[in-house]
Amino acid sequence: MTTCLMCGHEMVKSRESFHETSTGLPHVTFVGAETWRCPSCGEHSVVYPQLAEYLRAIAQELLQKGSRLTGEEVRYLRKHMQWSGVQLAKHLGVSAESVSRWENGREVIGATTDRLMRLVVALQAGLRYEVGALVGIEE
């Protein structure tokens, strides 16, 4: 039994799917997350089983997509590697301002830099990436 910290009533456990905003990605839905809700006051909490695996799977999917990375995706991958914007910029050979402009949607990442970023992320985060997929990225 889990008790609500807000009102002291018993909370009810369920499995739910919901849009997850903490990743910073607009289209991420967690499926089957354990959710505890208080029927009295509406307070709720979510337990993410295997959260690290979810986050890794998101990064893997982003590497595989067939179009250029968006600003939100660049930010997600950078944070997944636990790098600052300055660190990412140094590894890609660009300015920190460029990374900031990509992440804030003021500039689109260049085709060559996009490809380099995918390789850097795959190597740094230990993700699978087939080099042949580089030629399939749409301009």
C-alpha positions as CSV (number, residue, x, y, z in Angstrom):
1,M,0.0,0.0,0.0
2,T,1.2,3.5,-0.9
3,T,-0.1,6.5,0.9
4,C,-0.5,9.9,-0.7
5,L,1.9,12.4,0.8
6,M,-0.5,15.2,0.2
7,C,-3.7,14.0,1.8
8,G,-2.9,10.6,3.4
9,H,-5.3,8.5,1.4
10,E,-4.4,5.2,-0.3
11,M,-3.1,5.6,-3.8
12,V,-4.1,3.4,-6.7
13,K,-1.6,1.8,-9.0
14,S,-2.1,1.5,-12.8
15,R,-0.1,1.3,-16.0
16,E,-0.5,4.2,-18.4
17,S,0.9,5.7,-21.6
18,F,1.6,9.4,-21.6
19,H,3.5,12.1,-23.5
20,E,6.8,12.6,-21.7
21,T,8.0,16.2,-21.8
22,S,11.2,15.9,-19.7
23,T,13.2,14.6,-22.7
24,G,12.6,17.9,-24.5
25,L,11.4,15.9,-27.5
26,P,7.9,16.7,-28.8
27,H,6.8,13.2,-29.8
28,V,8.0,10.9,-27.0
29,T,5.4,8.7,-25.4
30,F,6.2,6.3,-22.6
31,V,4.1,3.2,-22.7
32,G,3.2,1.2,-19.7
33,A,4.7,3.4,-17.0
34,E,3.7,2.5,-13.5
35,T,1.5,5.3,-12.2
36,W,0.2,5.9,-8.7
37,R,-2.8,8.2,-8.3
38,C,-4.7,9.4,-5.3
39,P,-8.4,9.2,-5.9
40,S,-9.0,11.8,-3.2
41,C,-6.8,14.7,-4.2
42,G,-5.5,13.7,-7.6
43,E,-1.9,13.7,-6.7
44,H,0.1,11.3,-8.8
45,S,3.6,9.9,-9.3
46,V,5.2,7.9,-12.1
47,V,7.7,5.1,-11.8
48,Y,9.8,4.6,-14.9
49,P,10.9,1.0,-15.1
50,Q,14.2,0.7,-16.9
51,L,14.4,4.4,-17.5
52,A,18.0,4.2,-18.7
53,E,17.0,1.7,-21.3
54,Y,14.1,4.0,-22.5
55,L,16.5,7.0,-22.8
56,R,19.1,4.9,-24.6
57,A,16.4,3.6,-27.1
58,I,15.4,7.2,-27.8
59,A,19.0,8.1,-28.6
60,Q,19.3,5.0,-30.8
61,E,16.2,5.9,-32.7
62,L,17.4,9.4,-33.3
63,L,20.6,8.1,-34.8
64,Q,18.7,5.9,-37.2
65,K,16.2,8.6,-38.5
66,G,16.5,9.4,-42.2
67,S,16.4,13.1,-42.0
68,R,18.6,15.8,-40.4
69,L,18.5,16.1,-36.6
70,T,16.3,18.9,-35.3
71,G,17.4,21.3,-32.6
72,E,15.5,19.3,-29.9
73,E,17.2,16.1,-31.1
74,V,20.7,17.7,-31.0
75,R,20.0,18.9,-27.4
76,Y,18.7,15.5,-26.4
77,L,21.7,13.6,-27.8
78,R,24.1,16.1,-26.2
79,K,22.5,15.7,-22.8
80,H,22.4,11.9,-23.3
81,M,26.2,12.1,-23.6
82,Q,26.3,14.4,-20.5
83,W,28.2,17.0,-22.5
84,S,27.9,20.8,-22.4
85,G,27.4,22.8,-25.5
86,V,31.0,23.8,-25.4
87,Q,32.2,20.2,-25.2
88,L,30.0,19.2,-28.2
89,A,31.2,22.2,-30.2
90,K,34.8,21.2,-29.6
91,H,34.3,17.6,-30.6
92,L,32.4,18.7,-33.8
93,G,34.9,21.5,-34.7
94,V,32.2,24.2,-34.6
95,S,31.5,27.2,-32.3
96,A,29.5,26.9,-29.1
97,E,27.3,29.6,-30.7
98,S,26.5,27.2,-33.6
99,V,25.4,24.5,-31.1
100,S,23.2,27.0,-29.3
101,R,21.6,28.1,-32.6
102,W,20.8,24.5,-33.6
103,E,19.4,23.7,-30.2
104,N,17.2,26.8,-30.2
105,G,16.0,26.3,-33.7
106,R,17.6,29.5,-35.1
107,E,19.8,27.5,-37.5
108,V,19.6,24.1,-39.1
109,I,22.6,21.7,-38.5
110,G,24.6,21.3,-41.7
111,A,24.5,18.0,-43.5
112,T,28.2,17.1,-42.8
113,T,28.0,18.1,-39.2
114,D,24.8,16.1,-38.7
115,R,26.6,13.0,-40.0
116,L,29.6,13.7,-37.8
117,M,27.4,14.2,-34.8
118,R,25.8,10.8,-35.3
119,L,29.1,9.1,-35.4
120,V,30.4,11.0,-32.3
121,V,27.2,10.1,-30.4
122,A,27.4,6.4,-31.4
123,L,31.0,6.2,-30.3
124,Q,30.7,8.2,-27.1
125,A,27.4,6.6,-25.9
126,G,28.2,3.1,-27.1
127,L,25.3,2.9,-29.6
128,R,25.0,0.9,-32.7
129,Y,25.4,2.8,-36.0
130,E,25.9,1.4,-39.4
131,V,28.2,3.7,-41.4
132,G,26.2,2.9,-44.5
133,A,23.2,4.7,-43.0
134,L,25.1,8.0,-43.5
135,V,24.3,8.0,-47.2
136,G,20.6,7.6,-46.5
137,I,20.2,10.8,-44.6
138,E,17.9,13.2,-46.6
139,E,19.2,16.6,-47.3
